[in-house]
Amino acid sequence: MKNFVSILFIIATINLMANRTDSIQELLDKDDPVLAAIDSMMATGYFESLGFNDNVSELNTFGYAKDSVPVFDSITYHNRFEAINVKSPFSLVYNTYTKGYVNLYAKRRKKTTGRMLGLAPIYFPIFEEHLDKHGLPLELKYLPIIESALNPKAKSRVGATGLWQFMYRTGKMFGLEATSYYDERSDIYKSTEAACLYLKSLHKMYDNWNMALAAYNCGPGNVNKAIRRSGGKTTYWEIRNFLPRETRGYVPAFIAVNYIMNYASEHNIYPIKPDIACFNIDTVMVKDHLSFAQISEALDIPLIYVEYLNPAYKQNFIPNSPEANTLCLPVEKMGEFLTNEKKIYALKTQQDKKDSVAFAQNKPISSSTTHRGNSVVYTVRSGDVLGSIAQRYHCRVSQIKDWNNLYSDRLKIGQKLHLYPKSSYAAQNKKKAEVDKQKAKPVYDGKYQYHIVKSGDNLWDIANKYKGVSVEQIKKLNQEIDIKRLKLGTKLRIKAIG
């Protein structure tokens, strides 16, 4: 009889909770901190550059209609939460607050959740390896979904940066360096290691994972203040109302993400994979300055791949430093890099010598960017520094100083600098100018409409320029073209005419 009464009490509680869900859901309006953070991350344009493929019909094992949103009763939710809770050191409770965030990820931002699932095979193995090394719960791999939506270049309005959203000072405390050229808060491996150390220290402080998560979000100072204001309570749900607003939703959102990642297909949500995902990557230590454009050209890797795999570098090049810097590459390109590393550096050194000789021989000065052999006269503008100018023209700061007999890094507005950009830079800009002329008018041949590939184009952007055109459609119409290595000026069939 006692067990029967207990069951009735649980059912009554669940039904009451279901009736209150709407009132709690009202809290998740456009100003909800978690929702605002998701939308802010998605608005950066980073995800559009990855070109997601949403052809997921083969994954639909439940036979749902494409746009259907399954609805479940509270007892089903309760049972599912219990199934994941018993295997977790976290307290993954089902209540009105967590249900509100389940609705957020499963309904209101369903497509975003699919993209996170698509990115998971790239990042989760890295997270799991570090978490396992430190003896931390593997469920923490879901934390960057809330923090950054799995965007290593994410930056919040208050300056938190990277997958794990480290503030500058906190990052420094755990060994993450930042300079004008790189920011280790955006380094996937180093930031994950730092996050493990930080989370480990927070758990040691509170001996409770929900409290540690709250402190990760708002800092131990705010959590300790909430404990005092609550009269000395020591669990998250007891101090929740005394925490900053964004932290009140942070832990329920984490719990909801744990649920939705385990029951995504039941909610008709499937991985939407990025077109440029590199699932097998490796790292190599670079001993000298290398630009991303140079790496792209030497290894025949699209520039966007190099950027995607190396988000810690701010200006698309790896600078010289006393210690070697890390370069991430697809596994299949690693052997090619290691085999030709000396040649790559030797070729660069030879070209540097040619630059110095060209300057010493007073080569003709041109007023615009041309092929190698001529210089560019650059007029210094307000805000210019040597580093940004060097990055723009694919050369070194030391070269600019040599070419112009500079003995310091100081520049004056209006100062003229003679620059000798690399041939790849000049050729690229010449090709871009030619392409820009061609793209002015739609291209037809009687059977198809075409798109002329221009600088910065990717399949996602191209498809969005034309009504009713998808990435898959472009791929099918251009099977003879290497879509992953689009070249400037390539004519792509967009759609059949008539």
N, C-alpha and C positions, 0 to 999 in steps of 0.2 A: 504493500500500500504506500509506503514511504517513497519507494522508487517511482511509483506511478505519479504521485503528487509532484515529485521533482521534475519529471518529464513534462507535466502540465505547466509547471512554472517556467521551464525553459521555453516551451512553445509560446506561452503568453508573452514572455520577454521579447522573443524574436518578432512576434506580431506587433508589439508595441513599438519596437525598433523600426520595423518596416513602415509603420504609420508616421514615424517622426522623420523618415529619410528626406521627404520633400522639404521640411523646414531646414534641415541641415544642408541640403543641396543648395538652398538659396544662398548659403554662405560662399559657395563656389561660383561667384559671379566673375565678371571680367577683371575685378580688382583682387581676386584671390591670389596671394603671392606665388603659389605653386603653378597655377594656370598662367599667370603673367610671365613667369620665368620660362615656361615651355614655349609660349607664343613669341617671347623675345628671342629665344634661341633659334626658333624656326624662321624668324624674319631676317636673319643675317644673310641669307642667300647661300650659306655653306652647303646645305643639304641639296639645294637645286643643282649645284655644281657637280654633285655625285651621280646624277642621272638615275634615279630609282626606277626599277622595273616592277610594275604592279600586276604582272600576269601571274596570279596565284591560284587560278581555278583548280589546278591539279592537287593543291593542298587541302581542298575543301572536302574533308572526309565525312562531314556531317550533312552534306547536301544542302547547305543553306543557300538561299538566294544571295546574289552578290552584295546587295546593300542592306540585307536584313540585320536587325539588331536583336539578338536573342534576349528573352526575359526569363529570369529565374526567380523562384520564391525564396523567402528568407531561410527556410530550412536547408535548401540546397546550398546556399552560400555558407551557412553555418557549418555544414558537413565538410565542404571543401576547405574552408579555413582550418578546421580541426585537423584535416589530413596533412596539411603542410605545417601546421603548428607543432604537431607532435614530433616532427623531425628537425625542428629548429630551436636554437638557443634563444631566439627572439620570442617575444610575446606577440604573436601574430593574431590579434583578436579581431573578431568581426563585430563591429558596432556601427552606429549611424555615421560616425566620422569617416571610418575606413570605407563604408559603402559609398559615401559621397565621392571619394577619390577613385573607387572602382568605376563608378559611372563616368568620371572624367576621362579615364584612360580607355574604357571599353566603349564609350558612346561619343562623348563630345570631341575627343581627340583620338579617335579610332585609327585614322590614317597615320598619325604621328607614332602611335604605338607600333603599328606595322613596320615603320621604318626603323624603330629601335630594335625590333626583332631581327630585321635584316642586317643591322650592324653588329648584333650580338656575337656572331661567330668570329668577328675580327677582334673585338676587344675582350670578351669574356675569358678566353684562354689565358690572356696576359694577366687579367685581374686574378683569376683563380690560382695561377702559379705563385703570385706574390702573397696572396692571402694564405695559401697552404703553407708557404715557407715560414710565415709568422704565426701559424696556428690560429688564424682568425676564421670566423664563420664565412663560408662561401656565399651566403646570402648578401654579403656586403658588395658583391659584384654588381648588384642592382642600384647601388647608391648613385653612381654617375648618371643614371637615367634621370633622376630627379635633379641632380646638380647641374648637368650640362646638356641633357638630351643626347649624350654620347658625341659631343662636338669638342674635339681637343683644342679648338681655337676660340671656344666660348669665352666671353667676357661679360660680367654682370655690370649693372649700373654703378656699383660701388667698387669695382676693380678686381673682383675675384676672377681668376683665370684658369682655364684648362678643364679637363675632364672632371677633376675633383674639386674645382673651384677654390683654389688656394688664394687667400689674400697675400699681399707681398710680404708682410712681416712674418706671417705664419709659415709661408713657404721657406723663407730664410732660416727660420728656426729648425726646419727639418731638411736643410741642405739643398734647397732649390735656388739656384742662382738666376739672376736676370740681368741682361745688359742691353745695350742699344741694338744688338744683333740677334740675340736669342733669349728665350724665356723658358726655363726648364719646367715651369708650371704647366706648359703645353707639351712637354715631352711625355709620351705615353708611359714609358718604363719608369723614369725617375719620379714622376708625379705619383704613380701608383705605389711605388716603394715608400714615398713620403707619407701618403695617405694611410698606408698600413701602420707606419710608426705612430702617426698622430692618433688614429683610432685605437691602437693598442694602449697608448698612454691615457686616453679618455676612459676606456673601460676599466683600467686599473684604478682610476680616480673614483668611479662611481659603482663599479662592480655590477653594472646593469646596462644591457645593450641599448635599450630605448633611451635611457638617460645619456649614454655616450653619444647617440645619434643627435639628440637635442643639443648637446654641447658642441658637436661638430658643426651644427648649423649656426648657432648664435653665440658660441663661445662659453667656456666654463664659468666666466663671471656672471653672465645672465642666468645660467642654470642655478648657480649658488644663490643668487639673489631671489630666484623663484622659490627655492627650498626654504629660505628664511621667511619669505612672505606667506608661504603656505603653512607655517607653523612647524617646520621641520619634516615635512613629508619627503619620502625618498623614492617614489615611483613617478614615471612620466605622467600617467593619467591623473595623479593626485596634484601635481604642480602645473598641469597643462595651462590652466586659466591665468597663471601668473607669468607665463613665458611671453616673449615677443610674438606678434601676430603671425609672422611667417613660420615660426617654429611650432606653433599650434597645429599647423597643417602638415609640417614636414614629416613627422613620424607616421601619422595616418597615411600620408602619400607613399612612404616607403613600404608600409605594410600592404597597401593596395597594389603596388608594383610587384611585390613578391607573389601576390595572388594572381595577377593578370599574366605574368610571365609563365606561370604554371598552368593556367587555364585559358590561354589565348584562343586556341582553336575552338573551344566550347563557346566563345563569344564571337565567333566568325571573324577572327583576326589572325592574319598569317604574315610571315616575314616578307617584307617588300625589300628586295635586295638592291644595293647600289651597283650601277654598271661598272664602276672602277674599283670594286673591292679587291684587295690583294690578300687572300687568306693565308698565304705562305710567305712570310717576310723574314729577313735576317738583318743583322746589323754588322757594320764594319767601322773601324776607327779611321778617320780621315786625318792625314798629317799636314795638309796644306789647304790654302784657300781654294774653294771650288764653288762656282755658281751653279744654281739649279739648271740653268739653260745649258751649261757645259755638260753636266751629268746627263741631261736629257738627250743631247746630241750624241755624246760618246757611246751611250748604251742603248740608244734608240728606244727611249721610254718617254711617253707623253709628259710634258712638263707638269700637267695637273696631277699625275701620279706621284711625281717627286715631291710636290707640295703636300699632297695628301698624306704621304708616308712620313714626312718630316715637318710637322706643324710647329715645332719649337723655334725654327729659324724665322725671324721676322721679315727679313728683306730678301728672301729667296736666294741666299748664298750662305755658305759655311765659311766663317772667318778664320784667320790664323789665330792660334792661341797657344800658350805654353804647353797645354795638354791636348792630346788628340781629341777631335770631336766625332760624335756618332752620326753615321749615315745609315738610314733604313732603306733597303731595296728589296724588290721581289726576289725570292730564293733563286729563281731561274736566271737572274741577272748577276747574282753574287759572284759566281765563278768568272764571268766575263770581266767584271770590275777588278777582281784580284789578279787575274792573268795580265790585264792591260794597265794596271795601276801606274807602273813606272812610265809607260808610254804616254799615258794621259798627262802626268805631271811634266814629262820631258817636252811634250808638244806645247804645253802651256808656257814652259820656261823659254822655249825657242821663240814663241810668239811674243812674249814679253820683251825679248832682246830685239826683235824686229821693230817693236813699238819705240824702243829707246833710240835705235838707229834712225828711224824715220824722223823723230823729233830733232836729233842731232844734225841731220842733213837738210833741215828746214824745208820739209815737203810743202807743196802748195796748200794754202789755207782755203777752205771752202766755208761758205756761210750756212750750209745745211748738212745733214747727215748723208754720207755717201759710202761707197765701198771702201774697204781697208786700203790704205795708201794715202788717203786724204784725211784731214783732221776735221773736227767739229769745233767751232768757236762757241763756247757756252758762256752766257752772261749770268752772273750770280744774282739771285733774287732773294728777297727777304725770307728768312727761315731755312735757307740752303745750308747744308753741311757737307763735308767731303764724302762721308759715308753714303748719303743718299744719292749724290751725284755719281759716285762709283758704281753703285748698284744699278742705277738707271742706264748707264752706258757699258755695263758688263766689264768693268776693269777694277783695278785695285786703288785704294787711297794712296799707297806708296807710288804707284805709277803716275797718278795725277800730280803728286808733289814733284816727282822727277821731271815730268814733261814741262812743268811750269816753274821750276826752280823755287819751290815753296819750302820754307824751313819751319813752318808751323801749320796748325790746322785752321787758323783764323782766316775768314773770308770777309770781303767787303762787298756790299751791295753795288752792282754795276761792274765788278771785276770781271775781266775776260780770262777764261780758261781754255787752253788748247787741249782737246781730247782726241784719242785715237781708238774709237770703239771697235770691238771685234767684228770680223766679217759676218758672223752669224747675226749680230745685232743689226748691222746695216742691211743685210739681205732680207732679214725678217721684216724690217720696216718698209723696204722697197716693195716687197711682195704684198704687204698689208695695204699699201697705197693703191697697188694695182687691183687688189681684190675689192677695196672700197669703191672703186669706180665701177666694177662689174656688178656689184650688189644693188646699185641704185634702182634698177628696174627688175620686175619679175622675169624669170627665164623659162621659156617654153620651147618645145620642139614639135608640137602637134600631138604627141602622145602623153607626155608627162610635164608636170611642173617641177622645176629644179630649184635647189638652194646652193649658192656658192659659199663654200666654207670660208669664214673670216677668222681673224685672230680672236681667240677666247671662246669660240663656238664649242658646244658639246651637244649631244643628241637631245638631251632634255630641253635645252633652250631652243634648239631648232624646231622640235616638235611643237612647242608652245607658241611659235610664231605663226603657225598655220592652223586654221580652224579644222577640227576633226581629224588631226594627224597625231599618231602615237609614235613612241620610240620603236615599238615592235614593227609598226608598219614601215618605217624608214629602213630598218634592218632587213626586212624581207625584200624590199625593192632594190636594195644595194648589196646583195650578197657577194658580189665580186670585189667589193671594197673592204679594206681593213677598217671597220668602223671604230675600233679602239685607238687607231692611230690616224686620225683625220689630219689631212695636210691642207695648208692654205690653198685656196683656189679650186679644191675638189668640187665637182658637180654631183650633188646628191639628188636622186629622184625623190620627190616628196609625195606626189600622188598622181594617179592617172587622170587624164583630162577626158571629159565626156561620160 
